[in-house]
Amino acid sequence: MTLISNHRGLLLGVTLVVVIALLVSVTHALQGSALEEARLHRENLVKKYLKKLKKEDGAIKLVGGRGDFEGNVEIFHDGKWGSVCDDEWDSTEAEVVCRQLGFPGHIKVTHSGYFGKAKRKFWMDNLFCGGKETELAHCHFDGWGHSDCEASESAGVICKNDDEDGVSTTPKPIPEKFNPKKMPLMKDLEVRLAGGRIPNEGRVEVRFAGSGTAWGTICADGWSLLEGNVVCRQLGLGYANDAIQTDYFGGSNRSEILLSGTECYGNETSLGDCLHHEVGWHSSCSERGTHVAAVTCVDVMADLAFDHVEMEQSLHLEDRLMYLLQCAMEENCVASQAYEIQRDNPNWHMETRRLMKFTARVLNTGTADFRPHIPKHLWEWHLCHMHYHSMEVFATFDIYNGQGVKVAEGHKASFCLEDNQCLPGTEPKYACANYGDQGISVNCADIYRHNIDCQWVDISELDFGLYTLRVAINPEFKVPEMSYDNNAAICSLLYTETYARAYDCKITRP
């Protein structure tokens, strides 16, 4: 009996060991399965979040380009994608866009629907970024959906392309197929206008001189007044009053596209002297078959000239309480750090900002009055200044350091145009008061004096030293002129603890 009991005890012990081992094995298997399930669940959540993130308010994307690193900018808001207007669009905003998309920086800023006309409503206009924002939606702008921009005013950018593994931030060259080089034509180009109601308007058609081949059209992507001026000059029709991306002059008679990526400086005598990235039939175009380049020409035209001497003589510093800058802050006329102070400091109104102020005098030396391109019924009433503003972007004031990096900026995002001072024998006829007509007559000057809001650059965070000041009038070439070569001044700027001085100014283009 004892022997049998011992055998039974031994068998029971072995059985218990086997059962425990099986339980441990099953437990480990279950734990492994649970961990794998948890990992898969977490992975699915990440994928779901990333998918959702693309359509979160403020998400952005680039469209119309040859890769995900270039194109016109679109932003997601209120459940819909929308375009961004190119008013005041520059390298600061482009840098924010590329950084938000995960690229190390930008290569080029584009305007005038460079990657095609905007196909959606404009969500953003008059963007003003400080440069440190992590998202474009954090910049200042006129408000969601508030814009008077046309489809041809879409803002775009070409970003630096990351390495394929997405880890390195070292920029690498954009592949050649994505970055076509623009070259001038090596032969003369004949130009004509077709489809217009009168001889000085229509779609632009071209062919190689002496070839006798069929006429071709020009892709409208990036088509602007600079290119339009060259066409009108080559045809002996004066100046471009409007450069259009349209199918209005098209119809069934429109020929195939022969040129795309046309880019002119504006002073060329022939369209063949401009740059192009594709020449030949079947040239690529985002609006191919619908919109082509067109122009209207006129005999007389305005021509603005910036008075740099007045600026040099009037430039001075002023420290001003933020309490007195509330109106200007509504128009984004102070540096981005001021808005951070307003948000974080309950006593922000007692803080001061250092302003570099100066007078801007602009004379119309042309043969026709300078008029705003915005229709009168779209002018905006500004309660702070008690008059209507007819221009969205009329002047920009930028300060650069020795490395060419912009370190401070000011702008006239809204403007009233009037005849403040005229040469002898010329009667002023434009005035802002009482909803009057706005413009600048021939031989008259519009003067924004240094004591007017926003006629300054906020340099509160700027270190003392030597800089370059650049002031530009009509900087985005939105309003037609004879020439833009006298619209800007580049000056040396000395900033000390007690004064600022601009000197050695040179007249140039924006």
Secondary structure as a PSIPRED ss2 file (coil, helix, strand):
# PSIPRED VFORMAT (PSIPRED V4.0)

   1 M C   1.000  0.000  0.000
   2 T H   0.000  1.000  0.000
   3 L H   0.000  1.000  0.000
   4 I H   0.000  1.000  0.000
   5 S H   0.000  1.000  0.000
   6 N H   0.000  1.000  0.000
   7 H H   0.000  1.000  0.000
   8 R H   0.000  1.000  0.000
   9 G H   0.000  1.000  0.000
  10 L H   0.000  1.000  0.000
  11 L H   0.000  1.000  0.000
  12 L H   0.000  1.000  0.000
  13 G H   0.000  1.000  0.000
  14 V H   0.000  1.000  0.000
  15 T H   0.000  1.000  0.000
  16 L H   0.000  1.000  0.000
  17 V H   0.000  1.000  0.000
  18 V H   0.000  1.000  0.000
  19 V H   0.000  1.000  0.000
  20 I H   0.000  1.000  0.000
  21 A H   0.000  1.000  0.000
  22 L H   0.000  1.000  0.000
  23 L H   0.000  1.000  0.000
  24 V H   0.000  1.000  0.000
  25 S H   0.000  1.000  0.000
  26 V H   0.000  1.000  0.000
  27 T H   0.000  1.000  0.000
  28 H H   0.000  1.000  0.000
  29 A H   0.000  1.000  0.000
  30 L H   0.000  1.000  0.000
  31 Q H   0.000  1.000  0.000
  32 G H   0.000  1.000  0.000
  33 S H   0.000  1.000  0.000
  34 A H   0.000  1.000  0.000
  35 L H   0.000  1.000  0.000
  36 E H   0.000  1.000  0.000
  37 E H   0.000  1.000  0.000
  38 A H   0.000  1.000  0.000
  39 R H   0.000  1.000  0.000
  40 L H   0.000  1.000  0.000
  41 H H   0.000  1.000  0.000
  42 R H   0.000  1.000  0.000
  43 E H   0.000  1.000  0.000
  44 N H   0.000  1.000  0.000
  45 L H   0.000  1.000  0.000
  46 V H   0.000  1.000  0.000
  47 K H   0.000  1.000  0.000
  48 K H   0.000  1.000  0.000
  49 Y H   0.000  1.000  0.000
  50 L H   0.000  1.000  0.000
  51 K H   0.000  1.000  0.000
  52 K H   0.000  1.000  0.000
  53 L H   0.000  1.000  0.000
  54 K C   1.000  0.000  0.000
  55 K C   1.000  0.000  0.000
  56 E C   1.000  0.000  0.000
  57 D C   1.000  0.000  0.000
  58 G C   1.000  0.000  0.000
  59 A C   1.000  0.000  0.000
  60 I E   0.000  0.000  1.000
  61 K E   0.000  0.000  1.000
  62 L E   0.000  0.000  1.000
  63 V E   0.000  0.000  1.000
  64 G E   0.000  0.000  1.000
  65 G C   1.000  0.000  0.000
  66 R C   1.000  0.000  0.000
  67 G C   1.000  0.000  0.000
  68 D C   1.000  0.000  0.000
  69 F C   1.000  0.000  0.000
  70 E E   0.000  0.000  1.000
  71 G E   0.000  0.000  1.000
  72 N E   0.000  0.000  1.000
  73 V E   0.000  0.000  1.000
  74 E E   0.000  0.000  1.000
  75 I E   0.000  0.000  1.000
  76 F E   0.000  0.000  1.000
  77 H E   0.000  0.000  1.000
  78 D C   1.000  0.000  0.000
  79 G C   1.000  0.000  0.000
  80 K E   0.000  0.000  1.000
  81 W E   0.000  0.000  1.000
  82 G E   0.000  0.000  1.000
  83 S E   0.000  0.000  1.000
  84 V E   0.000  0.000  1.000
  85 C E   0.000  0.000  1.000
  86 D C   1.000  0.000  0.000
  87 D C   1.000  0.000  0.000
  88 E C   1.000  0.000  0.000
  89 W C   1.000  0.000  0.000
  90 D C   1.000  0.000  0.000
  91 S H   0.000  1.000  0.000
  92 T H   0.000  1.000  0.000
  93 E H   0.000  1.000  0.000
  94 A H   0.000  1.000  0.000
  95 E H   0.000  1.000  0.000
  96 V H   0.000  1.000  0.000
  97 V H   0.000  1.000  0.000
  98 C H   0.000  1.000  0.000
  99 R H   0.000  1.000  0.000
 100 Q H   0.000  1.000  0.000
 101 L C   1.000  0.000  0.000
 102 G C   1.000  0.000  0.000
 103 F C   1.000  0.000  0.000
 104 P C   1.000  0.000  0.000
 105 G C   1.000  0.000  0.000
 106 H E   0.000  0.000  1.000
 107 I E   0.000  0.000  1.000
 108 K E   0.000  0.000  1.000
 109 V E   0.000  0.000  1.000
 110 T E   0.000  0.000  1.000
 111 H C   1.000  0.000  0.000
 112 S C   1.000  0.000  0.000
 113 G C   1.000  0.000  0.000
 114 Y C   1.000  0.000  0.000
 115 F C   1.000  0.000  0.000
 116 G C   1.000  0.000  0.000
 117 K C   1.000  0.000  0.000
 118 A C   1.000  0.000  0.000
 119 K C   1.000  0.000  0.000
 120 R C   1.000  0.000  0.000
 121 K C   1.000  0.000  0.000
 122 F E   0.000  0.000  1.000
 123 W E   0.000  0.000  1.000
 124 M E   0.000  0.000  1.000
 125 D C   1.000  0.000  0.000
 126 N C   1.000  0.000  0.000
 127 L C   1.000  0.000  0.000
 128 F E   0.000  0.000  1.000
 129 C C   1.000  0.000  0.000
 130 G C   1.000  0.000  0.000
 131 G C   1.000  0.000  0.000
 132 K C   1.000  0.000  0.000
 133 E C   1.000  0.000  0.000
 134 T C   1.000  0.000  0.000
 135 E C   1.000  0.000  0.000
 136 L H   0.000  1.000  0.000
 137 A H   0.000  1.000  0.000
 138 H H   0.000  1.000  0.000
 139 C C   1.000  0.000  0.000
 140 H E   0.000  0.000  1.000
 141 F C   1.000  0.000  0.000
 142 D C   1.000  0.000  0.000
 143 G C   1.000  0.000  0.000
 144 W C   1.000  0.000  0.000
 145 G C   1.000  0.000  0.000
 146 H C   1.000  0.000  0.000
 147 S C   1.000  0.000  0.000
 148 D C   1.000  0.000  0.000
 149 C C   1.000  0.000  0.000
 150 E C   1.000  0.000  0.000
 151 A H   0.000  1.000  0.000
 152 S H   0.000  1.000  0.000
 153 E H   0.000  1.000  0.000
 154 S E   0.000  0.000  1.000
 155 A C   1.000  0.000  0.000
 156 G E   0.000  0.000  1.000
 157 V E   0.000  0.000  1.000
 158 I E   0.000  0.000  1.000
 159 C E   0.000  0.000  1.000
 160 K C   1.000  0.000  0.000
 161 N E   0.000  0.000  1.000
 162 D C   1.000  0.000  0.000
 163 D C   1.000  0.000  0.000
 164 E C   1.000  0.000  0.000
 165 D C   1.000  0.000  0.000
 166 G C   1.000  0.000  0.000
 167 V C   1.000  0.000  0.000
 168 S C   1.000  0.000  0.000
 169 T C   1.000  0.000  0.000
 170 T C   1.000  0.000  0.000
 171 P C   1.000  0.000  0.000
 172 K E   0.000  0.000  1.000
 173 P C   1.000  0.000  0.000
 174 I C   1.000  0.000  0.000
 175 P C   1.000  0.000  0.000
 176 E H   0.000  1.000  0.000
 177 K H   0.000  1.000  0.000
 178 F H   0.000  1.000  0.000
 179 N C   1.000  0.000  0.000
 180 P C   1.000  0.000  0.000
 181 K C   1.000  0.000  0.000
 182 K C   1.000  0.000  0.000
 183 M E   0.000  0.000  1.000
 184 P E   0.000  0.000  1.000
 185 L C   1.000  0.000  0.000
 186 M C   1.000  0.000  0.000
 187 K C   1.000  0.000  0.000
 188 D C   1.000  0.000  0.000
 189 L E   0.000  0.000  1.000
 190 E E   0.000  0.000  1.000
 191 V E   0.000  0.000  1.000
 192 R E   0.000  0.000  1.000
 193 L E   0.000  0.000  1.000
 194 A E   0.000  0.000  1.000
 195 G C   1.000  0.000  0.000
 196 G C   1.000  0.000  0.000
 197 R C   1.000  0.000  0.000
 198 I C   1.000  0.000  0.000
 199 P C   1.000  0.000  0.000
 200 N C   1.000  0.000  0.000
 201 E E   0.000  0.000  1.000
 202 G E   0.000  0.000  1.000
 203 R E   0.000  0.000  1.000
 204 V E   0.000  0.000  1.000
 205 E E   0.000  0.000  1.000
 206 V E   0.000  0.000  1.000
 207 R E   0.000  0.000  1.000
 208 F E   0.000  0.000  1.000
 209 A C   1.000  0.000  0.000
 210 G C   1.000  0.000  0.000
 211 S C   1.000  0.000  0.000
 212 G C   1.000  0.000  0.000
 213 T C   1.000  0.000  0.000
 214 A C   1.000  0.000  0.000
 215 W C   1.000  0.000  0.000
 216 G E   0.000  0.000  1.000
 217 T E   0.000  0.000  1.000
 218 I E   0.000  0.000  1.000
 219 C E   0.000  0.000  1.000
 220 A C   1.000  0.000  0.000
 221 D C   1.000  0.000  0.000
 222 G C   1.000  0.000  0.000
 223 W C   1.000  0.000  0.000
 224 S C   1.000  0.000  0.000
 225 L H   0.000  1.000  0.000
 226 L H   0.000  1.000  0.000
 227 E H   0.000  1.000  0.000
 228 G H   0.000  1.000  0.000
 229 N H   0.000  1.000  0.000
 230 V H   0.000  1.000  0.000
 231 V H   0.000  1.000  0.000
 232 C H   0.000  1.000  0.000
 233 R H   0.000  1.000  0.000
 234 Q H   0.000  1.000  0.000
 235 L C   1.000  0.000  0.000
 236 G C   1.000  0.000  0.000
 237 L C   1.000  0.000  0.000
 238 G C   1.000  0.000  0.000
 239 Y E   0.000  0.000  1.000
 240 A E   0.000  0.000  1.000
 241 N E   0.000  0.000  1.000
 242 D E   0.000  0.000  1.000
 243 A E   0.000  0.000  1.000
 244 I E   0.000  0.000  1.000
 245 Q E   0.000  0.000  1.000
 246 T E   0.000  0.000  1.000
 247 D C   1.000  0.000  0.000
 248 Y C   1.000  0.000  0.000
 249 F C   1.000  0.000  0.000
 250 G C   1.000  0.000  0.000
 251 G H   0.000  1.000  0.000
 252 S H   0.000  1.000  0.000
 253 N H   0.000  1.000  0.000
 254 R C   1.000  0.000  0.000
 255 S C   1.000  0.000  0.000
 256 E C   1.000  0.000  0.000
 257 I E   0.000  0.000  1.000
 258 L E   0.000  0.000  1.000
 259 L E   0.000  0.000  1.000
 260 S E   0.000  0.000  1.000
 261 G C   1.000  0.000  0.000
 262 T C   1.000  0.000  0.000
 263 E E   0.000  0.000  1.000
 264 C C   1.000  0.000  0.000
 265 Y C   1.000  0.000  0.000
 266 G C   1.000  0.000  0.000
 267 N C   1.000  0.000  0.000
 268 E C   1.000  0.000  0.000
 269 T C   1.000  0.000  0.000
 270 S C   1.000  0.000  0.000
 271 L H   0.000  1.000  0.000
 272 G H   0.000  1.000  0.000
 273 D H   0.000  1.000  0.000
 274 C C   1.000  0.000  0.000
 275 L E   0.000  0.000  1.000
 276 H E   0.000  0.000  1.000
 277 H C   1.000  0.000  0.000
 278 E E   0.000  0.000  1.000
 279 V E   0.000  0.000  1.000
 280 G C   1.000  0.000  0.000
 281 W C   1.000  0.000  0.000
 282 H C   1.000  0.000  0.000
 283 S C   1.000  0.000  0.000
 284 S C   1.000  0.000  0.000
 285 C C   1.000  0.000  0.000
 286 S C   1.000  0.000  0.000
 287 E C   1.000  0.000  0.000
 288 R C   1.000  0.000  0.000
 289 G C   1.000  0.000  0.000
 290 T C   1.000  0.000  0.000
 291 H C   1.000  0.000  0.000
 292 V E   0.000  0.000  1.000
 293 A E   0.000  0.000  1.000
 294 A E   0.000  0.000  1.000
 295 V E   0.000  0.000  1.000
 296 T E   0.000  0.000  1.000
 297 C E   0.000  0.000  1.000
 298 V E   0.000  0.000  1.000
 299 D C   1.000  0.000  0.000
 300 V C   1.000  0.000  0.000
 301 M C   1.000  0.000  0.000
 302 A C   1.000  0.000  0.000
 303 D C   1.000  0.000  0.000
 304 L E   0.000  0.000  1.000
 305 A E   0.000  0.000  1.000
 306 F E   0.000  0.000  1.000
 307 D C   1.000  0.000  0.000
 308 H H   0.000  1.000  0.000
 309 V H   0.000  1.000  0.000
 310 E H   0.000  1.000  0.000
 311 M H   0.000  1.000  0.000
 312 E H   0.000  1.000  0.000
 313 Q H   0.000  1.000  0.000
 314 S H   0.000  1.000  0.000
 315 L C   1.000  0.000  0.000
 316 H E   0.000  0.000  1.000
 317 L E   0.000  0.000  1.000
 318 E E   0.000  0.000  1.000
 319 D E   0.000  0.000  1.000
 320 R E   0.000  0.000  1.000
 321 L E   0.000  0.000  1.000
 322 M H   0.000  1.000  0.000
 323 Y H   0.000  1.000  0.000
 324 L H   0.000  1.000  0.000
 325 L H   0.000  1.000  0.000
 326 Q H   0.000  1.000  0.000
 327 C H   0.000  1.000  0.000
 328 A H   0.000  1.000  0.000
 329 M H   0.000  1.000  0.000
 330 E H   0.000  1.000  0.000
 331 E C   1.000  0.000  0.000
 332 N C   1.000  0.000  0.000
 333 C C   1.000  0.000  0.000
 334 V C   1.000  0.000  0.000
 335 A C   1.000  0.000  0.000
 336 S H   0.000  1.000  0.000
 337 Q H   0.000  1.000  0.000
 338 A H   0.000  1.000  0.000
 339 Y H   0.000  1.000  0.000
 340 E H   0.000  1.000  0.000
 341 I H   0.000  1.000  0.000
 342 Q H   0.000  1.000  0.000
 343 R H   0.000  1.000  0.000
 344 D H   0.000  1.000  0.000
 345 N C   1.000  0.000  0.000
 346 P C   1.000  0.000  0.000
 347 N C   1.000  0.000  0.000
 348 W H   0.000  1.000  0.000
 349 H H   0.000  1.000  0.000
 350 M H   0.000  1.000  0.000
 351 E C   1.000  0.000  0.000
 352 T E   0.000  0.000  1.000
 353 R E   0.000  0.000  1.000
 354 R E   0.000  0.000  1.000
 355 L E   0.000  0.000  1.000
 356 M E   0.000  0.000  1.000
 357 K E   0.000  0.000  1.000
 358 F C   1.000  0.000  0.000
 359 T C   1.000  0.000  0.000
 360 A E   0.000  0.000  1.000
 361 R E   0.000  0.000  1.000
 362 V E   0.000  0.000  1.000
 363 L E   0.000  0.000  1.000
 364 N E   0.000  0.000  1.000
 365 T C   1.000  0.000  0.000
 366 G C   1.000  0.000  0.000
 367 T C   1.000  0.000  0.000
 368 A C   1.000  0.000  0.000
 369 D C   1.000  0.000  0.000
 370 F E   0.000  0.000  1.000
 371 R C   1.000  0.000  0.000
 372 P C   1.000  0.000  0.000
 373 H C   1.000  0.000  0.000
 374 I C   1.000  0.000  0.000
 375 P C   1.000  0.000  0.000
 376 K H   0.000  1.000  0.000
 377 H H   0.000  1.000  0.000
 378 L H   0.000  1.000  0.000
 379 W C   1.000  0.000  0.000
 380 E E   0.000  0.000  1.000
 381 W E   0.000  0.000  1.000
 382 H E   0.000  0.000  1.000
 383 L C   1.000  0.000  0.000
 384 C C   1.000  0.000  0.000
 385 H C   1.000  0.000  0.000
 386 M C   1.000  0.000  0.000
 387 H E   0.000  0.000  1.000
 388 Y E   0.000  0.000  1.000
 389 H E   0.000  0.000  1.000
 390 S C   1.000  0.000  0.000
 391 M E   0.000  0.000  1.000
 392 E C   1.000  0.000  0.000
 393 V C   1.000  0.000  0.000
 394 F C   1.000  0.000  0.000
 395 A E   0.000  0.000  1.000
 396 T E   0.000  0.000  1.000
 397 F E   0.000  0.000  1.000
 398 D E   0.000  0.000  1.000
 399 I E   0.000  0.000  1.000
 400 Y E   0.000  0.000  1.000
 401 N C   1.000  0.000  0.000
 402 G C   1.000  0.000  0.000
 403 Q C   1.000  0.000  0.000
 404 G C   1.000  0.000  0.000
 405 V C   1.000  0.000  0.000
 406 K E   0.000  0.000  1.000
 407 V E   0.000  0.000  1.000
 408 A E   0.000  0.000  1.000
 409 E E   0.000  0.000  1.000
 410 G E   0.000  0.000  1.000
 411 H E   0.000  0.000  1.000
 412 K E   0.000  0.000  1.000
 413 A C   1.000  0.000  0.000
 414 S C   1.000  0.000  0.000
 415 F E   0.000  0.000  1.000
 416 C C   1.000  0.000  0.000
 417 L C   1.000  0.000  0.000
 418 E C   1.000  0.000  0.000
 419 D C   1.000  0.000  0.000
 420 N C   1.000  0.000  0.000
 421 Q E   0.000  0.000  1.000
 422 C E   0.000  0.000  1.000
 423 L C   1.000  0.000  0.000
 424 P C   1.000  0.000  0.000
 425 G C   1.000  0.000  0.000
 426 T C   1.000  0.000  0.000
 427 E C   1.000  0.000  0.000
 428 P C   1.000  0.000  0.000
 429 K C   1.000  0.000  0.000
 430 Y C   1.000  0.000  0.000
 431 A C   1.000  0.000  0.000
 432 C C   1.000  0.000  0.000
 433 A H   0.000  1.000  0.000
 434 N H   0.000  1.000  0.000
 435 Y H   0.000  1.000  0.000
 436 G C   1.000  0.000  0.000
 437 D C   1.000  0.000  0.000
 438 Q C   1.000  0.000  0.000
 439 G C   1.000  0.000  0.000
 440 I E   0.000  0.000  1.000
 441 S C   1.000  0.000  0.000
 442 V C   1.000  0.000  0.000
 443 N C   1.000  0.000  0.000
 444 C E   0.000  0.000  1.000
 445 A E   0.000  0.000  1.000
 446 D E   0.000  0.000  1.000
 447 I E   0.000  0.000  1.000
 448 Y E   0.000  0.000  1.000
 449 R C   1.000  0.000  0.000
 450 H C   1.000  0.000  0.000
 451 N C   1.000  0.000  0.000
 452 I C   1.000  0.000  0.000
 453 D C   1.000  0.000  0.000
 454 C C   1.000  0.000  0.000
 455 Q C   1.000  0.000  0.000
 456 W E   0.000  0.000  1.000
 457 V E   0.000  0.000  1.000
 458 D E   0.000  0.000  1.000
 459 I C   1.000  0.000  0.000
 460 S C   1.000  0.000  0.000
 461 E C   1.000  0.000  0.000
 462 L C   1.000  0.000  0.000
 463 D C   1.000  0.000  0.000
 464 F C   1.000  0.000  0.000
 465 G E   0.000  0.000  1.000
 466 L E   0.000  0.000  1.000
 467 Y E   0.000  0.000  1.000
 468 T E   0.000  0.000  1.000
 469 L E   0.000  0.000  1.000
 470 R E   0.000  0.000  1.000
 471 V E   0.000  0.000  1.000
 472 A E   0.000  0.000  1.000
 473 I E   0.000  0.000  1.000
 474 N C   1.000  0.000  0.000
 475 P C   1.000  0.000  0.000
 476 E C   1.000  0.000  0.000
 477 F C   1.000  0.000  0.000
 478 K C   1.000  0.000  0.000
 479 V C   1.000  0.000  0.000
 480 P C   1.000  0.000  0.000
 481 E C   1.000  0.000  0.000
 482 M C   1.000  0.000  0.000
 483 S C   1.000  0.000  0.000
 484 Y C   1.000  0.000  0.000
 485 D C   1.000  0.000  0.000
 486 N C   1.000  0.000  0.000
 487 N C   1.000  0.000  0.000
 488 A E   0.000  0.000  1.000
 489 A E   0.000  0.000  1.000
 490 I E   0.000  0.000  1.000
 491 C E   0.000  0.000  1.000
 492 S E   0.000  0.000  1.000
 493 L E   0.000  0.000  1.000
 494 L E   0.000  0.000  1.000
 495 Y E   0.000  0.000  1.000
 496 T C   1.000  0.000  0.000
 497 E C   1.000  0.000  0.000
 498 T C   1.000  0.000  0.000
 499 Y C   1.000  0.000  0.000
 500 A E   0.000  0.000  1.000
 501 R E   0.000  0.000  1.000
 502 A E   0.000  0.000  1.000
 503 Y E   0.000  0.000  1.000
 504 D E   0.000  0.000  1.000
 505 C E   0.000  0.000  1.000
 506 K E   0.000  0.000  1.000
 507 I E   0.000  0.000  1.000
 508 T E   0.000  0.000  1.000
 509 R C   1.000  0.000  0.000
 510 P C   1.000  0.000  0.000
